[in-house]
Amino acid sequence: MEEAGGSCPKPTKRSIIARPGFGSSGHPMPLLSNHFKVSVNVTDVVFYQYSVSITAEDNRVVDEKRKIIDRLCQTYSCELAAKSFAYDGEKTLYSLVRLPQSWMEFTVVPKESIAKRCNADGGRSFAVTCERSKRRLRSETFKVEIVYAAKIPLNSLALSLHGNETNNNTRDALRTFFHDDPKNFTDVGGGVTGVRGYHSSFRTTQGGLSLNMDVTMTMFLTPGPVIDFLKANQNVQDPCCIDWVKAKSMLKNLRVKPRHRNKEYKIIGLSQKVCKEQYFSMKVRSHDCANGEPQVVKITVYEYFTKHCGIELTDSACLPCLDVGNTKQPIYLPIELCTLVPLQRYAKALFPTLRASLVASSRQNPQDRKRTVIDAVRNYRCDDDSLLSASGVSIERQMMQVDSRVLETPMLRVGNKEDFFPRNGRWNFNHKTLFKTTCIDRWAVVNFSAPCYTDKIFHDLISCGRRMGIQIESPRTPIWEDPKSRGDKPLDRVENMFEMLNRAKLLKDTQFILCVLPEKKSDIYGPWKKKCLCDFGIVTQCIYPSTINDRYLTNVLLKINSKLGGINSLLAIEDSMKIPLIKDTPTMILGMGVSLGFPGRSDIPSVAAVVGSLYWPHISRYRASVRAQSPKEEMIDALYNPLANGKDDGMMRKLLEDFCHTSNGNKPKHIIVFRNGVAESQFSKVLNVEVEQILKAYQDHFKSEVDIPKFTVIVAQKDRHTKLFQDISPENVPSGTVVDTEIVHPRNYDFYLCAHASMTGTSRPAHYHILLDEIGFSPDELQNLIHALSYVNQRSTTAIRTVAPLRYANLAARQMGQFMKFEDNLSEISSGQGPVPELPRLHENVASSMFFC
């Protein structure tokens, strides 16, 4: 910390560190990557980037943006017509020419066009109004605005390749051109179609400029009648069975075209009443009126379309109408007249069965994916693009070769001090016992109308547990839900169950409750977890008895043992206290992440979660701290939260307190921070906002501004498109494969790691970025530590894709986020009228447990 002129200490500005060196541990293995080497022969070219906005005069959705831009640039003699330009069809346009400072006004009458006007705006924007005659006495107007955004010199690429990114827009220049090929359509079900295409982006790497090409799967709505989509989406046969509350949420912002008009509309909601009862005001001329002025009459939507428009409606009378107007003036359309227009992305949450179908249809084995990507680069010939050709860009047709290393598999320790090496990232507990267990002699079973034999479930659970070293006694009397409650709301069903538990006196001194749910992703899950963890402080484990076998019960018991304070397995060097740089200095490991609500719901607050390690020098036990924050907020804003009374109510306070309590009173001298879910543009905020909050919480808790810990800050990204392939083997790369050369950043400290072993599909490596390393790990020490942390997930018998602390943070955020699914004030939050609701705090009985397992 710095202090100037006697003022308050100012936080030190932290910068992203450069790569200190390369790793060498592990045995080498040559691989291929889906990066293709790019050569740039002309470096004095300058790209000009523009933001594009195209709007229609009414609520109609503009679907032919690319054609409109082409018409303006080519037919209307714009400056862009004679120059190379690239338009992504949405919001961004790149050109090799800067649009002039002034635009002349002119009028051209091409086919289908009446008039056009160009207006100058200081050289930064121009607007075009184009009126197209579609019928006599009827025209359509589009407003096009093109605004200058940035100047991107191509010579900035050369500087970037040498590690000097002097231009903030360099990365934009590298992510310009995308080529989608929606020829492979797969019916996922539920009114959703999976479209396989290609993602491409240019990247600066140690091996030079490269094109990263990958296969991707995007979900689209299956075009067709709206009513057919809703029946498929909700898996019902009769429109009368449609849940219209869910339908309203699903249909919002979708584009439809009614069969009686050649226009597209955007749905904003549903009518409050059914078609035959929904009235609206209409002006009509009456022959009885002396002055001939139109009169305003009330008429139903059904009567208007059947009598005034002469359209027969067979199914809409008792169904709601689509509202395609605006909040001030609704426009109602009978639902049977409307069809979903093609190429609309599906942004809602998928049902488990649909998600499984999508994953299965998008999965490719390594050799098929490699062949598909190479064919795409050769067939699409990206460097034939006119804009790239003018820049002297050429792309090789073969994948880049990379040098990888396969790290040694960490040794695990289980019960009776038995050590073993997992094989290719996997292991099991056959003929093994858990490292540390808890005797379970006070537990209960509840069943929410699931069709199963509860007695057999807990009998098999007891037998399986005893083979794993867990002493489990018979449960207390099982409680079945009253069949009359099956149709009640989830909150009411949970309340009724707890009343039955209370009458049976099963809430006192109960270690945990096994909850049998009627279906996967049940709406009961959130309210049940909230009631157990927050109100009563009882550990609970939910199961769905679709397929009960030893493997399933083993995974359930791993979770139960962890939640009750047990340890399933741990690193052998962890138990022997021999982890480099951690064994000698009290070290706290944090995992931090943010869950951005549910897909398709903008009103759900974000949920931030931080997990902190306990029992130093062990690194396998964690506790969590979770808070709600503004919707779509990606940065964690409550790590340090001083109150008016001077006390800190931030997320770090209890984590620091529990670390000291479980580590013989030692306060952490080193803090390793793992962060996920942030883009490269947010790295600086992680260092200078979030780490600064952690430091303030540390100083406040330990009442010291001098004795501060050393930080190592690591960001993990999972959604990267980089893939690794073996050249001569059809198998995935082995567990522990690491790459820190060729395809990594030319300056920054990053590497790719495949800690897990994919049995199906193609492995997806995690991309780790080391932003700060005050602790001073060597590349080998850090890579091996991160690899080892992929093996300490207590709820799994496989190495996971990213480190366990990040997995725990994600689980904690998602589980606590379920608590808000049934709040009534979410619409106020999304409109900015209400404060973000505070998440309920965990009961003190479970606050320090691994409830998220």
PALUMSE-124140 format. One record per residue (C-alpha): x, y negated, z negated. Coordinates in steps of 0.02 Angstrom, whole numbers, padded with zeros to 5 digits, always signed. Each point is the difference from the previous one (the first is absolute). Example, Ala and Ser with C-alpha at 12.3 -4.5 7.8 and 13.67 -1.06 7.14 Angstrom:
+00615+00225-00390+00069-00172+00033
! end
This chain:
+00000+00000+00000+00059-00176+00037-00026-00157-00103+00030-00177+00062-00002-00164-00094-00081+00075-00154-00158+00045+00094-00091+00166-00008+00094+00146+00076-00032+00019+00186-00017+00173+00076+00145+00058+00106-00039+00015+00186+00030+00181+00047+00051+00051+00176-00013+00168+00087+00168+00086-00012+00102+00063+00148+00045+00181+00024+00149+00043-00114+00046+00159+00094-00064+00168+00058-00036+00164-00086+00105+00155+00028-00074+00137-00111-00092+00148+00076+00038+00100+00155-00008-00089+00169-00134+00038+00128-00019-00084+00172-00180-00052+00037-00104-00094+00127-00112-00148-00041-00146-00074+00094+00103-00157+00030+00057-00040+00178+00152-00109+00032-00037-00169+00079+00121-00108+00100-00024-00188+00024+00097-00074+00146-00069-00177-00011+00015-00087-00168-00039-00181+00043-00186+00035+00028-00124-00085-00118-00172+00070-00041-00142-00117-00047-00132+00072-00113-00180-00064+00000-00152+00040-00106-00157+00034+00101-00180-00025-00054-00149+00041+00112-00177-00029-00061-00173+00005+00078-00134-00132-00021-00114+00116-00097+00031+00148-00113+00047+00112+00146+00164+00092-00019+00128-00040+00134+00061+00168+00064+00091-00048+00161+00134-00114-00071+00138+00064+00113-00105-00031+00156-00040-00176-00058+00184-00042-00028+00045+00074+00169-00135-00105+00082+00060-00159-00081+00184+00031+00038-00017+00064+00177-00161-00067+00075+00011-00173-00078+00181-00035+00047+00063-00012-00178+00187-00009-00032-00002+00180-00064-00060+00065+00168+00169-00017+00084+00100+00061-00150+00014+00165-00091-00108+00013-00155-00066+00135-00115-00167-00004-00092-00048+00130-00130-00185-00017+00038-00038-00076-00170+00091-00145-00084+00178-00013+00068+00074-00052+00167+00185-00009+00048+00068-00096+00148+00167-00044+00077-00060-00179+00027-00051-00134-00124-00170-00070+00045+00014-00183+00053-00031-00146-00116-00157-00051+00095-00128+00097+00099-00090-00077+00147-00188+00005+00005-00072+00095+00147-00157+00086+00054-00001+00163+00096-00152+00100+00051+00059+00180+00027-00116+00149+00007-00122+00006-00148+00065-00166-00064-00084-00169-00008+00126-00113-00088+00159-00004-00102+00087-00134-00099+00178-00005-00067+00038-00118-00143+00175-00044-00061+00050-00002-00184+00175-00069-00011+00072+00148+00093-00045+00119-00142-00169+00060+00058-00129-00009+00136-00180+00054+00010-00097+00067+00148-00187+00009+00013-00060+00120+00134-00185+00014+00042-00051+00155+00095-00170+00011+00084-00075+00170-00033-00182-00041+00038-00091-00147+00071-00015-00139-00131+00117+00096-00114+00188-00019-00030+00130+00064-00122+00140-00102-00076+00170+00056-00065+00121-00109-00095+00183+00046+00018+00132-00078-00111+00185+00034+00022+00110-00073-00138+00190-00005+00002+00069+00105-00143+00187+00029+00016+00156-00008+00109+00099+00163+00001+00173-00005+00083+00055+00171+00058+00178-00038-00057-00066+00016-00178-00002+00187+00034+00188+00001+00020+00019-00091-00165-00122+00120-00084+00096+00151+00063+00154-00069-00087-00098-00022-00162-00034-00188+00019-00187-00028+00013+00000-00188+00020-00169-00008+00086-00152+00041-00105-00094+00053+00157+00124+00132+00055-00105+00142-00070-00151-00066+00093+00098+00011+00162+00035+00181-00039-00182+00050-00025-00081-00072+00153-00046+00138+00120-00117+00142-00040-00059+00131+00123-00154+00100-00048-00058+00152+00097-00175+00049-00059-00014+00151+00113-00004+00129-00139-00168-00013-00087-00046+00113-00145-00172+00008-00081+00037-00014-00185-00184+00010-00049-00108-00122-00095-00014-00114+00150+00189-00024+00008+00118+00036+00144+00188+00017-00020+00101-00079+00141+00181+00052+00021+00113-00136+00067+00175-00072-00024+00079-00126-00116+00156-00090+00061+00109-00135-00073+00174-00069+00029+00120+00007-00147+00173-00062-00040+00105+00144-00067+00180+00042-00033+00003+00090+00166-00061-00156+00091-00173-00051+00059-00119+00149+00011-00178+00038+00052-00094+00100-00131-00137+00102+00085-00120+00111-00097-00164+00090+00021-00142-00074-00099-00182+00042-00031-00131-00137-00014-00180+00024-00053-00138-00075+00106-00188+00003-00015-00080+00120+00121-00101-00113+00118-00185+00034+00018-00167-00035-00083+00017-00077-00173-00128+00117-00074+00098+00152+00062+00159-00069-00077-00084-00024-00170-00071+00177+00002+00171+00073+00042+00089-00110-00125-00115+00048-00144-00024+00179+00062-00190-00008+00006-00121+00057+00134-00145-00120-00029+00014-00191+00000-00116+00000-00151+00141+00081-00100+00126-00139+00036+00068-00092-00153-00023-00179+00060+00108-00075-00136+00147+00100+00065-00054-00034+00179+00004-00188-00028+00178+00008-00063+00051+00115+00143-00078-00106+00138+00060-00171-00056+00107-00086+00133-00024+00137+00129-00039-00051+00180-00159+00057+00087-00085-00027+00167-00191+00006+00013-00067+00088+00153-00115-00145+00046+00142-00129+00009+00173+00007+00077+00083-00080-00151+00098+00060-00150-00039-00049-00178+00085+00021-00168-00102+00076-00142-00003-00104-00159-00125+00106-00095-00173+00079+00000-00173-00073-00016-00076+00002-00173-00157+00086+00063-00035+00131+00132-00032-00051+00180-00191-00001-00008+00001-00107-00159+00146-00119+00036-00071-00169+00052+00089-00144+00085-00054-00169+00068-00030-00021+00187-00055-00148+00104-00145+00033+00121-00099-00114+00114-00188+00000-00028-00128-00052+00132-00112-00061-00141+00128-00129-00056-00045-00171+00069+00176-00070+00015+00077+00161+00066+00127+00006-00140+00060+00174-00049-00062+00072-00162+00102+00098-00127-00075+00168-00042+00054+00146-00108+00023+00165+00089+00078+00168-00042+00154+00062+00091-00097+00155+00055-00144-00103+00073+00120-00119+00090+00092+00138+00092-00153+00107+00041-00121-00138+00050+00107-00148+00057+00146+00096+00075-00096+00152+00060+00125+00121-00079-00066+00162-00072+00070+00041-00172-00018+00180-00055+00111+00014-00154+00028-00175-00069-00166-00044-00084+00050+00067-00171+00186-00035+00011+00096-00159-00043+00056-00114+00142+00178-00050+00038+00038-00182-00042+00117-00071+00133-00026-00184-00039+00078-00102-00137-00039-00042-00181-00105-00151+00050-00090+00074+00149-00021+00190+00006-00027+00091+00164-00086+00168-00018+00019+00145+00122-00092+00166-00015+00130+00131-00038-00053+00120+00137+00039-00131+00134+00182-00018-00053+00155+00099+00045+00175-00015-00069+00120-00072+00128+00160+00099+00036+00174-00026-00074-00048-00056-00175+00124+00050-00134-00070+00097-00146+00065-00086-00157-00106+00082-00135+00050+00140-00119-00014+00174+00074-00090+00142-00086+00120+00139-00055-00060+00118+00137+00022-00134+00134+00172-00046-00066+00053+00181+00007-00065+00010+00179+00097-00157+00049+00161+00062-00079-00017+00167+00087-00032-00079+00170+00145-00123-00016+00126+00127-00063+00142+00049+00119+00146+00115-00031+00172-00079+00021+00035+00066+00175-00170-00053+00068+00017-00174-00074+00177-00018+00066-00055+00052+00175-00152-00117-00005+00104-00150-00052+00136+00029+00131-00133+00019+00136-00083-00161-00056+00161-00100+00015+00035+00073+00173-00177-00016+00066-00042-00173-00066+00169-00073+00052-00011-00141-00128+00147-00094+00077-00098-00020+00163-00107-00129-00089+00022-00165+00092+00043-00095-00158+00131+00127-00052+00072+00013+00176+00026-00188+00005+00096+00016-00164+00117+00133+00068-00065+00134-00119+00030+00184+00041-00049+00151-00105+00083+00170-00003-00110+00152+00027+00081+00113-00131-00022-00004-00189+00142-00073-00103+00114+00123-00088+00025-00032-00186+00116+00072-00130-00094+00064-00152+00049+00089-00160-00099+00129-00098+00015-00037-00186+00018+00139-00127-00164+00057-00075-00012-00052-00183-00008+00142-00126-00160+00010-00103-00024+00066-00176-00157+00083-00066-00046+00097-00157+00130+00102-00095+00136-00111+00074-00015+00090+00166+00084-00093+00144-00036+00025+00185+00018-00086+00169-00159-00035+00099+00002+00068+00178-00027-00132+00135-00085-00117-00124-00121+00129-00071-00014+00113-00153-00130+00091-00104-00029+00062-00177-00011+00184+00040+00087+00088-00145+00043-00170-00074-00068-00101-00145-00017-00188-00019+00141-00096-00084-00108-00070-00142-00181+00042-00037-00137-00047-00123-00117+00122-00083-00177-00031+00063-00127+00056-00130-00130-00140+00001-00072-00028+00173-00169-00010+00082-00076+00035+00171-00137-00102+00085-00085+00042+00164-00085-00131+00109-00115+00121+00092+00141+00086+00094-00055+00171+00063+00130+00110-00081+00033+00122-00141+00074-00110-00135+00042+00147-00112+00109+00079+00135+00089-00166+00033+00059-00026-00178+00038+00186-00022+00116-00007+00153+00071-00166-00061+00046+00075-00168+00083+00152+00081+00099-00106+00123+00053-00121-00138+00067+00138-00111+00106+00066+00143+00075-00176+00015+00036-00009-00186-00152-00105-00051-00095+00069-00148-00184-00034+00039-00143+00052-00113-00180+00020+00055-00092-00164+00028-00141-00066-00102-00178+00029+00063-00012-00056+00183-00123-00139+00038-00106+00006+00158-00082-00154+00074-00189-00007-00010-00061+00045+00176-00121-00147-00008+00149-00120-00003+00073+00053+00167-00087-00140+00094+00046-00136-00126+00134-00133+00026+00179+00055-00040+00011-00116-00151-00162+00070-00072+00056+00180+00028+00162-00032-00094-00093-00085-00144-00119+00146-00013+00144+00123-00004+00086-00094-00141-00161-00002-00099-00005+00189+00015+00184+00012-00052-00035-00111-00150-00152+00102-00054+00107+00158+00011+00135-00088-00104+00131+00033+00134+00075-00175+00005+00094+00012-00163+00177+00070-00001-00016+00061+00179+00168+00010+00091-00069-00005+00175-00159+00029+00100-00004+00103+00159-00128-00080+00116-00073+00103+00142-00060-00114+00140-00131+00048+00131+00103-00061+00148+00165-00078+00052+00010-00190-00013-00153+00004-00112-00072-00168-00055+00002+00070-00176+00191-00002-00005+00027-00187-00034-00133-00022-00137+00053+00164-00081+00184-00046-00007-00041-00173-00065-00110+00069-00139+00130+00129-00055+00159-00105+00012-00063-00171-00053-00147+00027-00115+00047+00161-00091+00185+00026+00033-00021+00181+00055+00111+00079+00132-00103+00076+00140+00033+00107+00153-00124+00007+00144-00013+00150+00115-00103+00044+00152-00026+00189+00003+00000+00028+00188+00142+00125+00000+00058+00056-00171+00160+00103+00009+00165+00013-00093+00083-00136+00104-00143-00121-00032-00004+00038-00187+00190-00018-00011-00011-00176+00071-00142-00042-00120+00102+00062-00149+00151-00102+00054-00109-00156-00011-00078+00049-00166+00167+00038-00081+00073-00166+00058-00149-00099-00063+00013+00082-00172+00184-00046-00019+00082+00155+00071+00141+00011+00128-00017+00123+00143+00177-00010+00066+00142-00124+00002+00171-00023+00077+00135+00108-00076+00119-00149-00007-00139-00100-00082-00019+00126-00141+00190+00008-00016+00010-00190-00003+00122-00008+00146-00086-00119+00124+00135-00122+00064-00014-00180-00063-00160+00045-00095+00067+00118-00132+00115-00131-00079-00111-00155+00007-00184-00013-00051-00087-00007+00169-00183-00031+00037-00076+00052+00167-00152-00092+00065-00118+00046+00142-00110-00143+00063-00138-00005+00128-00166-00080+00047-00158+00086+00061-00096-00118+00116-00173+00067-00036-00100+00111+00117+00008-00002+00191-00134-00111+00072-00036-00086-00167+00069-00176-00015-00089-00031-00165+00096+00129-00103+00139-00078-00105+00177+00061+00022+00066+00112-00138+00182-00019-00052+00087+00140-00093+00171+00014-00082+00067+00159-00078+00152+00001-00115+00111+00144-00054+00004+00063-00179+00119+00103-00108+00165-00060+00071+00111+00080+00062-00142+00104+00075-00078-00062+00162-00151+00116+00016-00123-00078-00124-00095-00163+00037-00143-00107-00062-00103-00121+00103-00064-00178-00011-00139-00050+00120-00086-00166+00038-00126-00067+00126+00043-00151+00106-00072-00097+00147-00060+00100+00150+00135+00034+00131+00135-00072-00115+00157+00104+00033+00119-00078-00127-00017+00046-00185-00045-00157-00097-00018+00059-00181+00167+00079-00045+00023-00143-00122-00154-00090-00065+00028-00121-00145-00160-00047-00093-00046-00162-00083+00049+00073-00169+00176+00032+00063-00017+00188+00016+00034+00096+00160-00144+00102+00069+00090+00054+00158+00020+00174+00071+00182+00019-00053-00025-00029-00186-00065+00173-00048+00119+00086+00120+00150-00081-00084-00073+00036-00172-00029+00185+00039+00172+00019+00079+00083-00060-00161-00116+00105-00109+00040+00160+00095+00185-00036+00027+00061-00010-00180-00026-00187-00008+00113-00038+00149-00053-00141+00113+00036+00022+00185+00167-00070+00058-00033+00055+00179-00166-00009+00093-00026+00090+00165-00151-00068+00093-00085+00100+00137-00129-00098+00100-00112+00060+00141-00129-00076+00114+00094-00159+00049+00061-00057+00170+00173-00068+00035-00069-00177+00000-00047+00025-00184+00169+00064-00060+00050-00172-00063-00159-00011-00104+00037+00168-00080+00172-00064-00052-00043-00176-00051-00178+00015-00064-00031+00176-00064+00175+00035-00067+00000-00173-00080-00163+00043-00089+00076+00162-00064+00149-00096-00065-00112-00127-00089-00100+00140-00080+00163+00080-00058+00064-00163-00074-00166-00035-00085-00013+00176-00073+00178+00008-00066+00010-00186-00044+00162-00023+00095+00049-00106+00150+00182+00052-00002-00003+00190-00008-00085+00041+00166-00003+00167+00092+00079+00042+00166-00121+00037+00141+00001+00117+00149-00148-00036+00114-00056+00124+00134-00146-00013+00121-00071+00160+00075-00099-00008+00162-00101+00151+00054-00091-00060+00155+00151-00009+00113-00003+00071+00176+00177+00067-00003+00008+00190+00019+00149+00119-00007+00020+00158+00104+00119+00145+00007+00075+00013+00174+00009+00189+00018-00125+00060-00130-00190-00012+00012-00013-00021-00190-00017-00160-00100+00155-00077-00074+00042+00083-00167-00047-00073-00168+00131-00125-00058+00045-00069+00172+00069-00177-00013+00049-00123+00138+00092-00162-00041+00083-00037+00169-00049-00038+00182-00187-00036-00021+00012-00100-00163+00009-00189-00020+00160-00080+00068+00030-00096-00163-00122+00045-00138+00017+00151-00116-00126+00131+00054-00013+00185+00042-00126+00133+00052-00031+00152-00110-00104+00156+00032-00009+00068-00177-00151+00108+00039-00018+00145+00119-00151-00005+00115-00074+00171+00035-00113-00069+00137+00016-00148+00116+00157-00107+00009+00090-00063-00157-00014-00185-00034+00152-00070-00089-00016-00134-00133+00095-00161+00037+00090-00068-00154+00061-00181-00008+00120-00045-00141-00029-00185-00032+00108-00019-00155+00125+00110-00092+00072-00084-00154+00023+00170-00083+00129+00049+00131-00051+00169+00070+00107+00071+00139-00097+00048+00159+00018+00184-00045-00058-00026-00181-00153-00099+00055-00051+00118+00139+00017+00152-00112-00097-00085-00141-00143-00044+00118+00003+00176+00069-00008+00073-00177-00145-00115-00047-00100+00081+00140+00006+00164-00100-00068-00059-00168-00184-00021+00046-00085+00096-00140-00157+00039+00099+00087+00086+00144+00114+00145+00044+00072-00086+00153+00118-00144+00029-00105-00151+00046+00025-00129+00136+00047-00144-00116+00062-00004-00179-00116+00058-00140-00016-00172-00084-00076-00071+00159-00116+00148+00017-00057-00024-00180-00030-00187+00026-00106+00039+00152-00101+00131-00095-00027-00116-00149-00059-00143+00112-00119+00110+00099-00072+00083-00155-00030-00162-00094-00066-00079+00160-00141+00127-00003-00064-00088-00156-00049-00153+00103-00094+00094+00135-00165-00024-00090+00019-00180-00061-00145-00117+00042+00098-00161+00022+00116+00052+00143-00092-00108+00127+00036-00153-00107+00184+00044-00004+00013+00013+00189-00082-00170+00023+00116-00080-00126-00143-00043-00118+00045+00118-00140+00159+00043-00094+00089+00164+00030-00071+00122-00128+00122+00064-00129+00027+00186+00008-00051+00090-00159+00152+00040-00107+00042+00180-00040-00045+00063-00172+00149+00004-00117-00011+00190-00008+00047+00017+00184+00088-00166+00036+00172+00080-00002-00051+00161+00086+00027+00050+00180-00187-00014+00030+00032-00029+00186+00066+00176+00030
! end
